[in-house]
Amino acid sequence: MWGFPMIIGIGTDICDIRRIDALIEKFSERFTHKVFSKGERATADRVSARASSYAKRFAAKEATAKALAGGSTGALSWQDVEVVNHPSGKPHIVLHGAALERVKTQVKTGQTWKLHLSLSDDYPFAQAFVIFEIL
């Protein structure tokens, strides 16, 4: 039997950049360290549109959780989903902990999987779209 790529989940999220900016202003590192990895913070902190960069990553984490959600799955830790950029700038998702385990329970021997990520922003909003595909 031939295996065909199959979309297992789709997730999308929209985030108000002003909300993220207010959270950074109010809680500073307490917020950024709780929600974002060291690499995500380094990426966001080196651009002039800092709040926009954080908002896109926040939306990506939410969209990923939705794409990976199932009938009996619980919440994921913010640190379980990390947005990393290729040298070209293209963003992709790296899973850790419970998020990675959730994917492994859905992938059979011999199959591989992929998460597709698209990020966009148009002030005051940031948006993410994620597709979870088994190949």
C-alpha positions as CSV (number, residue, x, y, z in Angstrom):
1,M,0.0,0.0,0.0
2,W,1.3,3.4,-0.9
3,G,1.4,6.1,1.7
4,F,0.2,9.5,0.7
5,P,0.9,12.8,2.6
6,M,-2.0,13.5,4.9
7,I,-2.9,16.7,6.7
8,I,-3.5,15.8,10.3
9,G,-4.2,19.3,11.7
10,I,-4.5,23.0,10.8
11,G,-4.1,25.8,13.2
12,T,-4.3,29.6,12.9
13,D,-4.0,32.5,15.3
14,I,-4.1,36.2,15.2
15,C,-2.5,38.3,17.9
16,D,-2.7,42.0,18.6
17,I,0.8,43.4,18.6
18,R,-0.2,46.2,21.0
19,R,-1.2,43.5,23.5
20,I,2.2,41.9,23.4
21,D,3.9,45.3,23.6
22,A,1.8,46.1,26.7
23,L,2.8,42.7,28.3
24,I,6.5,43.3,27.6
25,E,6.2,46.9,29.0
26,K,4.4,45.6,32.2
27,F,6.2,42.4,32.9
28,S,9.4,42.7,30.9
29,E,11.6,39.6,31.2
30,R,9.1,37.8,33.4
31,F,6.8,37.6,30.3
32,T,9.4,37.0,27.6
33,H,11.3,34.3,29.6
34,K,8.1,32.4,30.5
35,V,6.8,32.3,26.9
36,F,9.8,32.4,24.6
37,S,13.0,30.4,24.3
38,K,16.4,32.0,24.5
39,G,16.8,31.8,20.7
40,E,13.3,33.4,20.2
41,R,14.2,36.2,22.5
42,A,17.5,36.8,20.8
43,T,15.8,37.0,17.4
44,A,13.1,39.3,18.6
45,D,15.3,41.6,20.6
46,R,17.7,42.3,17.7
47,V,15.0,43.8,15.4
48,S,13.5,47.3,15.6
49,A,9.9,45.9,15.4
50,R,10.5,43.9,18.6
51,A,6.8,43.6,19.7
52,S,5.8,42.5,16.2
53,S,8.4,39.8,16.2
54,Y,7.3,38.5,19.6
55,A,3.6,38.7,18.5
56,K,4.3,36.6,15.4
57,R,6.0,34.0,17.6
58,F,3.2,34.0,20.1
59,A,0.6,33.5,17.3
60,A,2.8,30.6,15.9
61,K,2.8,28.9,19.3
62,E,-1.0,29.1,19.6
63,A,-1.5,28.0,16.0
64,T,0.8,25.0,16.5
65,A,-1.1,24.0,19.6
66,K,-4.3,24.1,17.6
67,A,-2.8,22.1,14.7
68,L,-1.5,19.4,17.1
69,A,-4.7,19.3,19.2
70,G,-6.8,16.1,19.4
71,G,-9.9,15.0,21.2
72,S,-8.1,14.2,24.5
73,T,-5.0,16.4,24.4
74,G,-4.2,18.9,27.0
75,A,-2.4,22.2,27.0
76,L,1.2,22.5,25.9
77,S,4.0,24.5,27.6
78,W,5.0,27.7,25.9
79,Q,8.5,26.3,25.8
80,D,7.4,23.2,23.9
81,V,7.0,25.1,20.7
82,E,9.9,27.2,19.4
83,V,10.0,29.3,16.3
84,V,13.4,29.3,14.6
85,N,14.5,31.1,11.5
86,H,16.6,29.5,8.7
87,P,19.6,31.7,7.6
88,S,17.3,32.8,4.7
89,G,14.9,34.2,7.3
90,K,12.2,31.6,6.7
91,P,10.6,30.6,10.0
92,H,10.0,27.0,11.0
93,I,8.9,25.2,14.2
94,V,11.0,23.1,16.5
95,L,9.1,20.9,19.0
96,H,10.2,20.0,22.4
97,G,8.7,18.0,25.4
98,A,5.0,17.3,25.3
99,A,4.5,18.8,21.9
100,L,7.1,16.4,20.3
101,E,5.6,13.5,22.2
102,R,2.1,14.4,20.9
103,V,3.4,14.2,17.4
104,K,5.2,10.9,18.0
105,T,1.9,9.3,19.1
106,Q,0.4,10.1,15.7
107,V,3.2,9.0,13.5
108,K,3.5,5.3,12.6
109,T,6.8,3.4,12.0
110,G,8.2,4.4,8.6
111,Q,6.3,7.7,8.4
112,T,7.8,11.2,8.8
113,W,6.1,14.4,9.6
114,K,6.4,18.1,8.9
115,L,5.0,21.3,10.3
116,H,4.4,24.1,7.7
117,L,4.5,27.6,9.1
118,S,3.5,30.9,7.6
119,L,3.8,34.2,9.6
120,S,2.5,37.6,8.7
121,D,2.0,41.0,10.3
122,D,0.2,44.2,9.4
123,Y,0.2,46.5,12.4
124,P,-1.6,46.1,14.8
125,F,-2.0,42.4,14.0
126,A,0.3,39.4,13.7
127,Q,-0.9,36.2,12.2
128,A,0.3,32.6,12.1
129,F,-0.9,29.6,10.1
130,V,0.4,26.0,10.8
131,I,-0.3,22.8,8.9
132,F,0.7,19.4,10.5
133,E,1.3,16.9,7.8
134,I,2.3,13.2,8.0
135,L,4.3,12.0,5.0
